[in-house]
Amino acid sequence: MNIIGQRIKKLREEKGITQETMAHQLDVTQSNYGRLEKDDRRLNVVKLLKIVRILNVNISYLFNEVMNEIHEDENLPFNNANKEVYDILVESLRAEIQHLKDEINFLRVMVRS
């Protein structure tokens, strides 16, 4: 499910912002930004925060769209929609952590040389 990416695309288009403009403000290529809208697993927390700033929208607005897609017992702490949002954020943070670990290891090798 790519609800968050679709929501970002819809908001971007409603505000008349091009993919090129979004890509430039996120420091990514236009094609990378386009893939981000199609596959929200590519989102990371940093990009997500920049996107909500650019679109001038509260981050919960993006996630509320996900929450409204699935009508389940609201008393459950993690219904399927909540879990999807949680999984996206956790995976994003894991990718960021791995990237930082790789950079640290690279720098360690450079310093030792």
Residue, then its C-alpha position, 0 to 999 in steps of 0.5 A: m500500500n502506498i497511501i502516504g506517497q499518494r497523499i504527498k503527490k495529491l497535496r503537491e499537485e493541489k499546491g501546484i508544486t512540481q516534482e522538480t521543485m520538490a526534488h530540488q528542495l529535498d536534494v534528490t533527483q527528480s526521478n528519485y523523488g518520483r519513485l518516492e511518491k510511488d513507493d513510500r517505503r523510500l521515505n525516511v524521517v528527514k525527508l518526511l519532515k522536509i516534505v511536510r514543511i514544503l507542503n505546509v501541512n501537519i505530519s499527522y495529516l499524512f498519517n491520518e489518511v492512512m488511519n482512515e483507510i482501514h476501519e478497525d477497532e479504535n481501542l486497539p493500540f496497533n491496528n493495521a494502519n497504525k502498524e503500517v505507519y510504524d513499520i514505514l518509520v522504523e524501516s526508514l530509521r533503520a536505513e538511516i542508521q545503517h547509512l551512518k554506520d557505513e559512513i563511520n566505518f569508511l571514515r575510520v578506514m580513512v583515518r587509519s590510512 
